[in-house]
Amino acid sequence: MNEEAISTFRECNMNARFTPAGDAVREVEPKVDFVFPAVPFPSKRIFGAMGVERIREMVYHHHALLRKSAVGAMFPADNAAFEAAVLKTADFFIEATGGPDAFTSQYGHPALRERHFRFLIDEKARDIWLMMYKKTLKEIAFPKEHLQEFWNWIEPLSIRMINRRTGFEMPKRYPFETIAHEFGL
């Protein structure tokens, strides 16, 4: 946890005072137990290099890997429902990387945590999601010149999908510098 997060955490906890029962309703101040990192959305260079079809193929590849993983139960067993889920996610990725408004015009704000609340996404599930993206990027030969920008987006984005915490530690971070060698960079 960085110093700013620790300071914010301490400040919030110091402001939360226990008050004994009395005649009035008591309230504890809200506290922060998790500081989400900033998410730098990619430029449209990624969409320019990939286009709609390659992004759809990338998202499908990723979801196919996830479907066979320990988090596979999150995905529909029915192929038509699976394809619809992949298409929806691909629309988000297309728009987020600079393509046409394919997601928000149909579904509204992404609200990733809220949309996934029916599924348990803890730190382990997040790690699986992210590691399957790393595998996907290798297997589809994602353009090397855009890897860092893409990773710097999906790595912190993946933290925002965690909707059930299993510990007090901040989720493990995977800076691009720690994985660049896996792509020959």
N, C-alpha and C positions, 0 to 999 in steps of 0.2 A: 504494500500500500504506500503511495507516495506521501510526502509530508503534508501537502494541501488536503488530501483526502483524510489523513489522520487528524489534522486540525479541525476539519469540518465535522468529523465523527465525534471528536471530543466535545466540541462546542455544542452540538445537538444533544449529546448525552448529559452535559452539565446543566442544560436548560430544562431537562426532564426531571422535575421534582415530584417526589411522592408526597401526597397530602393525605392525612388521615381522614377517615369517614367523618362526615358532618351532615348538616341539614341540606346542603346544596350538592348538586352533581359536580363531580371532580373530573378534571381532564388533564391528561399528560400531553405535553407539547409533541408535535410530530418529530420523529427522529430519522436520520438518514443512516442506513446500514450498508448502503451500496452506492458508490459513485460510478456512474456509467462513463466510460471514456467518450471523447468526441469521436464522431464518425465523419471522416472526410469523404464525401461522395465523389466518385470519379468524374473526370472530365469526359467530354464526348469523344475523345480520341479512341477510347476502347470500343464504343459503338461504331465509330468510323472504320476501325480495323476489322471488326468482327461482323457487324451487320445482324439483322434479325435472325436469319436462319442459323448462323453459327452460335449465337447466344442461346437460341432455343435448344440446339443440339447439346451445348454445354450443360444447361440446366437439366435436360433429360438424362444425360450421362451421370450427373451428380445424384439425381434422385434415384436412378437405377442402382447405383452403388449403395445409397442409403437404404433402399428397400431390402437389400440383402444383408444389412448390418444389424447391430444390436438395437437400433432404433427403428427397424423396419416396420414394426407394428403401427407406427404413426401414419403409415401410408396405406391407402385403400388397396385391398386385395383384388378388387375388380379392376381390370385393365382400363376400361373406359373412364372410371372415376379417377384412376391414377393419372391418366393422360390429361384429364381436365385440371387436376391439381398442378401438374407440371406446367401446363400452359399458363395458368394463372401466375405461378412463380416466375416463369420466363417473361411474362409481360412486365412484372415488377423489375426484373433485371434489365430488360430492354429500355424501359423508361429511365431507370436509375443511371444507366451508362450513357445517356444522351440521346436515346432513340425517341420515337414518337410516343405520345401519351397513350400508352397501351394499358396501364393499370389504373391510375387514379380516376380516369373518366368512367371506368366501369365499377370500381370497387371502393373508391374513396381513399382516404389516408391509409398508408400501409399498416400502421399500428401492429407491428410484428408480434410483440409479446401478447397483446390481447387476442389477436387472431389465432394464436397457438395455445391459448389457455387450456383447451380441452386435452392437450397432450402434456405430459410431464417433460419439460425441457430443463434439465439440471446442468451442472457444470460438465458432467460426463457426456451427456447428449450433445452439448455444445461442442465439446472436443471432437466427438465423432463426426459431427456435421462439418466442422472446419477441416479435419484431416481428410475427409472424403473430398472436400473441395481441392485440397492440395493434390490429391491423387488425380482428380479430374483434370486440373490444369496441366499436369504432366501428360496425361493420356491423350488429351485432345490437341496437344501442341499449341497451347495458348500463346499468343504473341509475346515473346520474351521482353520486348521493349515496354510492355504494359503490365507485366506481372506485379511489379512493386506497387503501382497505383491501384490495381485491382485488389491485391492482398491487403493493402493499407485501408481499404474500404471494408472488405468482408470480415477481417479479423475483429475489429471493434464492433461491427454490426452484429456479429455472432453473439457477443456478450449481451447485447440488448434483447436477444431472444430468450435468454434464461428467464424462466418464470417460476422456478422452484429452487430455492437455495438449499444446499446440503451441508454447508459449512460457513464459517465466518471469514475465511480467507477470500481475498479478491480472486476472481477466476484467473487461471494461468494465462499469461499473454504470450503470443507467438510473433514477435517482431519479424519483419521481412528479412532482416539481416541474419536471423537464425535459421532460415529455410532457403535462402538464396542459392546456397551451394547445391541443393537438391535439384535445381534447375540448370546447373552448369554456369551459374553467374558468380 
